[in-house]
Amino acid sequence: MTGADQGYDGSLVPGEAPAIPAQFDREYVVPVSFGGQTLRMDLDTGSSDLEHVVGCSWRILKLYEIATHNDILPSWVFSTLLSAASQIGHYVYDKTKSSTFKDLPGLTFQIIYGDGSSASGVVGTETVNVGGIAVKDQSIELATVVSGGFVQDTNSDGLLGMGFNTINQVKPVKQKTFLDNALPQLALPVFTADLKHSLPGTYDFGFIDPKKHKGNITFVPIVGSVGFWSFNVTGHGVGNSFNAQPSLGVADTGTTLLLLESAVVASYYAAVPGSAFDANQGGFTFPCKTQLPSFTVGIGSHKAVISGSLMNFVPIASTGSMSPPPLSHPVRLGRTVG
């Protein structure tokens, strides 16, 4: 495969990139140009969850107990250096067809995610264009080996890491991320995510579109030094209740799922009739017809309310015979609201 479907009507402004949802909104992919070759990339501030789904009569909402957040974020692409079998169903980058690619001899990358999925390969530089923001000599990692979960996820052709430079996994010399290299050409040092339920959304670089939010924006500082977009959460709520219990949150665009501690998991499912933890599914299940309560996250002075109608994730087989989905984090739940 040599090109990527856009999946949007093309009415975008410079710095605005479409975010196209996969089935069940389990990830959003962005068309990214690498030296003129377009791939569908999961623009990822945290990590990527890949799911395999069958049947329908229950819905699963993944509310997992908290675990160490140890995923790391290179930007890597499916490439022609992969085996032919690994390339099936994907758009792949071919460095021999680019006049702007340069090898970085001796540099390699390897990443192992929390679910055991992995990717490794070699490194070079290329002109990378996201939504009209072009960065010359951006380091890119060309996968030579990827695990089966990535091969099976034919919605995405790689990850565009949007974490901080400190967690870049290129060795022996770390490389700057696309966002860091793009900052000098942005009008404002910001990017925003407008992710929608079952509809294309956008990522905006260098500006805040007033048409994409209501009321005042609440700003909170990034905390910690691990390289993720971490911030203090003031509390959580189920339905009309709110528990002002502080915790740490991570803004993760790689999936629609959220990070929560086990106590919050328990409080949510205590309010869901018919819910039960299913070890085979790796999470809680409940009858499809169940009316789910809303979920609230306290962010600074703002309380962000996720409608109960958006809290179900994916349908599963009534027999429970679905294979456990591969996970990058055993700590996620719920929906991202556009």
C-alpha positions as CSV (number, residue, x, y, z in Angstrom):
1,M,0.0,0.0,0.0
2,T,1.4,3.4,-1.0
3,G,-1.0,6.1,0.1
4,A,-3.5,6.8,2.8
5,D,-7.2,7.8,2.6
6,Q,-7.8,11.2,4.1
7,G,-11.2,10.4,5.7
8,Y,-12.2,14.1,5.9
9,D,-13.6,16.8,3.5
10,G,-10.3,18.7,3.2
11,S,-11.7,21.9,4.7
12,L,-8.8,22.5,7.0
13,V,-6.6,25.5,7.9
14,P,-2.8,25.4,8.3
15,G,-1.9,23.7,11.5
16,E,-5.1,21.7,11.6
17,A,-4.8,18.0,11.2
18,P,-7.7,15.5,10.9
19,A,-8.1,12.9,13.7
20,I,-10.0,10.0,12.2
21,P,-11.6,7.4,14.6
22,A,-11.2,3.7,14.3
23,Q,-14.1,1.4,15.2
24,F,-15.4,2.1,18.7
25,D,-13.2,5.2,18.9
26,R,-10.4,3.0,20.3
27,E,-7.8,5.2,18.6
28,Y,-7.6,8.2,16.3
29,V,-5.3,8.3,13.3
30,V,-3.8,11.3,11.5
31,P,-2.5,11.4,7.9
32,V,1.2,12.3,8.2
33,S,3.5,12.9,5.3
34,F,7.0,11.5,5.5
35,G,8.9,12.9,2.6
36,G,5.7,12.9,0.5
37,Q,4.6,9.4,1.6
38,T,1.4,9.5,3.7
39,L,0.8,7.1,6.5
40,R,-2.0,6.9,9.1
41,M,-0.3,7.7,12.5
42,D,-1.6,7.4,16.0
43,L,-0.7,10.8,17.4
44,D,0.1,9.7,20.9
45,T,0.8,11.8,24.1
46,G,0.6,8.6,26.2
47,S,0.5,5.2,24.5
48,S,-1.7,3.1,22.2
49,D,-4.3,0.5,23.2
50,L,-5.1,-2.0,20.4
51,E,-8.3,-4.0,20.6
52,H,-9.7,-7.1,18.9
53,V,-13.5,-7.3,19.1
54,V,-16.1,-9.9,18.2
55,G,-19.9,-10.4,18.7
56,C,-22.4,-8.2,20.5
57,S,-24.6,-8.5,23.5
58,W,-22.5,-7.1,26.2
59,R,-20.5,-4.0,26.4
60,I,-17.2,-3.7,28.2
61,L,-15.9,-0.6,29.9
62,K,-12.2,-1.0,30.9
63,L,-11.7,0.2,34.4
64,Y,-8.4,-1.3,35.5
65,E,-6.5,-1.2,38.7
66,I,-3.6,1.2,38.7
67,A,-0.2,0.0,37.7
68,T,3.2,1.5,37.0
69,H,3.0,3.8,34.0
70,N,6.1,2.6,32.3
71,D,5.4,3.0,28.6
72,I,7.8,4.9,26.4
73,L,7.1,7.0,23.3
74,P,9.2,6.9,20.2
75,S,7.8,8.0,16.8
76,W,8.0,4.9,14.6
77,V,6.5,3.9,11.3
78,F,5.7,0.7,9.4
79,S,8.4,0.4,6.7
80,T,9.5,-1.7,3.8
81,L,12.2,-3.1,6.1
82,L,9.5,-5.2,7.8
83,S,8.8,-8.7,6.6
84,A,6.2,-8.9,3.8
85,A,3.7,-10.6,6.1
86,S,4.0,-7.7,8.6
87,Q,3.2,-5.1,5.9
88,I,-0.1,-6.6,4.9
89,G,-3.0,-4.2,5.3
90,H,-0.7,-1.2,6.1
91,Y,0.7,1.8,4.3
92,V,4.5,1.5,4.6
93,Y,7.3,4.0,4.3
94,D,10.0,3.3,1.7
95,K,13.1,5.3,2.3
96,T,14.4,4.5,-1.2
97,K,11.6,6.5,-2.7
98,S,12.5,9.7,-0.7
99,S,14.9,12.4,-1.8
100,T,14.9,13.9,1.7
101,F,15.6,10.8,3.9
102,K,19.0,10.5,5.6
103,D,20.3,7.4,7.5
104,L,21.6,7.9,11.0
105,P,24.1,5.1,11.2
106,G,24.5,3.4,14.5
107,L,21.2,4.6,15.9
108,T,18.5,2.1,16.8
109,F,15.3,2.0,18.8
110,Q,13.4,-0.7,20.7
111,I,10.2,-0.3,22.7
112,I,8.3,-2.8,24.8
113,Y,4.8,-1.6,25.9
114,G,3.0,-2.6,29.1
115,D,1.0,-5.3,27.3
116,G,4.0,-7.0,25.9
117,S,3.7,-5.6,22.4
118,S,6.8,-4.2,20.9
119,A,8.6,-2.5,17.9
120,S,12.2,-2.1,17.0
121,G,14.3,-0.9,14.1
122,V,16.7,1.7,12.7
123,V,16.7,5.5,12.6
124,G,17.0,8.3,10.1
125,T,15.8,11.8,9.4
126,E,13.0,12.9,7.1
127,T,10.8,15.9,6.3
128,V,7.7,15.2,8.4
129,N,4.4,17.2,7.7
130,V,1.4,17.1,10.1
131,G,-1.5,19.4,9.2
132,G,0.8,21.7,7.1
133,I,3.4,22.0,9.9
134,A,6.6,20.7,8.2
135,V,9.8,19.8,10.1
136,K,12.9,19.1,8.1
137,D,15.4,16.5,9.3
138,Q,13.0,15.2,11.9
139,S,14.3,11.9,13.3
140,I,12.0,8.9,12.4
141,E,12.3,5.3,13.5
142,L,11.8,2.7,10.8
143,A,10.4,-0.5,12.2
144,T,12.2,-3.7,11.1
145,V,10.2,-5.9,13.6
146,V,6.8,-5.3,15.2
147,S,4.7,-7.6,17.4
148,G,1.5,-9.2,16.2
149,G,-0.9,-6.7,17.8
150,F,0.5,-3.9,15.7
151,V,0.3,-6.0,12.6
152,Q,-3.3,-6.8,13.3
153,D,-4.2,-3.2,13.8
154,T,-4.6,-2.2,10.2
155,N,-6.1,1.2,11.1
156,S,-2.7,2.5,12.0
157,D,0.7,2.5,10.4
158,G,2.8,3.7,13.4
159,L,2.9,6.1,16.4
160,L,3.8,9.7,16.4
161,G,5.1,10.2,19.9
162,M,4.0,13.6,21.5
163,G,5.6,13.0,24.9
164,F,8.8,14.8,26.0
165,N,12.3,14.3,24.8
166,T,13.3,12.6,28.0
167,I,11.4,9.4,27.1
168,N,12.6,9.1,23.5
169,Q,14.1,5.6,23.1
170,V,16.6,6.1,20.3
171,K,20.0,4.9,21.3
172,P,22.8,5.8,21.9
173,V,21.7,9.4,21.3
174,K,18.2,10.5,22.2
175,Q,16.3,12.5,19.5
176,K,13.9,15.5,19.7
177,T,10.2,14.9,19.2
178,F,8.2,16.4,16.3
179,L,6.5,18.8,18.7
180,D,9.7,20.1,20.1
181,N,11.2,20.7,16.6
182,A,7.9,22.3,15.4
183,L,7.7,24.8,18.2
184,P,9.7,27.7,16.6
185,Q,7.2,27.9,13.7
186,L,4.0,27.9,15.8
187,A,2.2,31.1,16.6
188,L,1.5,29.9,20.1
189,P,3.4,27.1,21.9
190,V,0.3,24.9,22.1
191,F,-1.5,22.0,20.4
192,T,-5.1,21.0,21.1
193,A,-7.1,17.8,20.6
194,D,-10.7,17.8,19.5
195,L,-11.6,14.1,19.5
196,K,-15.2,13.2,18.7
197,H,-17.4,10.1,19.2
198,S,-17.6,8.2,15.9
199,L,-16.8,11.3,13.8
200,P,-13.5,12.9,12.5
201,G,-12.1,15.5,14.9
202,T,-8.9,17.5,14.7
203,Y,-5.5,18.3,16.2
204,D,-4.6,22.0,16.0
205,F,-1.0,23.1,16.2
206,G,-0.1,26.7,17.3
207,F,-3.6,28.1,17.9
208,I,-6.8,27.6,19.9
209,D,-9.9,27.5,17.8
210,P,-12.7,29.4,19.7
211,K,-15.3,27.4,17.7
212,K,-14.1,24.2,19.3
213,H,-14.8,24.9,23.0
214,K,-17.5,26.6,25.1
215,G,-16.8,29.0,27.9
216,N,-13.4,29.7,29.4
217,I,-10.5,27.2,29.2
218,T,-9.1,25.9,32.4
219,F,-5.3,25.6,32.4
220,V,-3.4,23.3,34.8
221,P,0.4,22.9,35.1
222,I,2.3,19.8,33.9
223,V,3.7,17.9,37.0
224,G,6.4,15.3,37.4
225,S,9.5,14.7,35.3
226,V,8.7,11.3,33.7
227,G,8.1,12.8,30.3
228,F,4.3,12.5,30.0
229,W,1.5,15.1,30.0
230,S,0.8,14.5,33.7
231,F,-1.4,16.8,35.8
232,N,-3.1,16.9,39.2
233,V,-6.7,15.7,39.3
234,T,-8.8,17.2,42.0
235,G,-11.3,14.3,42.3
236,H,-13.7,12.0,40.6
237,G,-17.5,11.7,40.6
238,V,-20.1,9.1,39.6
239,G,-23.5,10.4,38.7
240,N,-24.3,13.3,40.9
241,S,-21.7,12.6,43.5
242,F,-18.1,14.0,43.6
243,N,-15.2,12.8,45.8
244,A,-12.6,15.5,46.2
245,Q,-9.7,13.0,46.4
246,P,-6.5,14.3,44.6
247,S,-4.7,12.0,42.3
248,L,-2.4,12.2,39.3
249,G,-3.7,12.1,35.7
250,V,-2.1,11.6,32.3
251,A,-3.5,13.2,29.2
252,D,-3.3,10.4,26.6
253,T,-4.4,11.0,23.0
254,G,-3.4,7.5,21.9
255,T,-6.8,6.0,22.9
256,T,-10.2,7.0,24.2
257,L,-9.6,5.3,27.5
258,L,-8.7,7.0,30.8
259,L,-6.3,6.4,33.7
260,L,-7.9,5.6,37.1
261,E,-7.0,4.1,40.4
262,S,-8.7,0.9,41.7
263,A,-10.8,2.7,44.3
264,V,-12.3,4.8,41.6
265,V,-13.0,1.7,39.5
266,A,-14.9,0.1,42.3
267,S,-16.9,3.2,43.0
268,Y,-18.0,3.5,39.4
269,Y,-19.1,-0.1,39.0
270,A,-20.9,-0.1,42.3
271,A,-23.4,2.1,40.5
272,V,-23.7,-0.1,37.4
273,P,-26.4,-2.8,37.8
274,G,-25.3,-6.2,36.5
275,S,-21.6,-5.3,36.3
276,A,-19.0,-7.9,37.1
277,F,-15.2,-8.2,36.6
278,D,-14.4,-10.7,33.9
279,A,-10.8,-12.0,34.0
280,N,-11.2,-13.4,30.5
281,Q,-12.0,-10.0,29.1
282,G,-9.5,-8.2,31.3
283,G,-12.1,-5.8,32.7
284,F,-15.7,-5.2,33.8
285,T,-18.7,-6.3,31.7
286,F,-22.4,-5.4,32.0
287,P,-25.6,-5.9,30.0
288,C,-25.8,-3.8,26.8
289,K,-29.1,-2.3,27.9
290,T,-27.7,-1.0,31.1
291,Q,-28.1,2.8,31.6
292,L,-24.7,3.9,32.7
293,P,-24.1,6.8,35.1
294,S,-22.0,9.8,34.1
295,F,-18.4,10.1,35.2
296,T,-16.8,13.4,36.3
297,V,-13.1,14.3,36.5
298,G,-11.9,17.4,38.4
299,I,-9.3,19.3,36.5
300,G,-8.3,22.5,38.3
301,S,-11.5,24.5,39.0
302,H,-13.4,22.7,36.2
303,K,-15.4,19.5,36.5
304,A,-15.4,17.6,33.2
305,V,-18.5,15.4,32.9
306,I,-18.6,12.4,30.6
307,S,-22.1,11.4,29.7
308,G,-23.1,7.8,30.6
309,S,-24.0,7.2,27.0
310,L,-20.3,7.6,26.1
311,M,-18.9,5.4,28.9
312,N,-19.5,2.0,27.2
313,F,-16.6,0.8,25.2
314,V,-17.0,-2.2,22.9
315,P,-19.5,-5.1,22.5
316,I,-18.3,-8.6,23.3
317,A,-19.6,-12.1,22.6
318,S,-22.3,-13.2,25.0
319,T,-20.4,-16.5,25.4
320,G,-17.4,-14.6,26.7
321,S,-15.3,-16.3,24.1
322,M,-13.6,-13.1,22.9
323,S,-9.8,-13.1,23.1
324,P,-8.4,-10.8,25.8
325,P,-7.6,-7.5,24.1
326,P,-3.9,-6.5,24.0
327,L,-3.4,-3.5,26.3
328,S,-0.6,-1.0,26.6
329,H,-1.7,-0.1,30.1
330,P,-3.7,-2.1,32.6
331,V,-5.1,1.1,33.9
332,R,-7.6,2.6,31.5
333,L,-11.3,3.2,31.2
334,G,-14.1,5.0,29.5
335,R,-14.4,7.5,26.7
336,T,-12.8,10.7,25.4
337,V,-15.5,13.2,24.8
338,G,-15.2,15.5,21.7
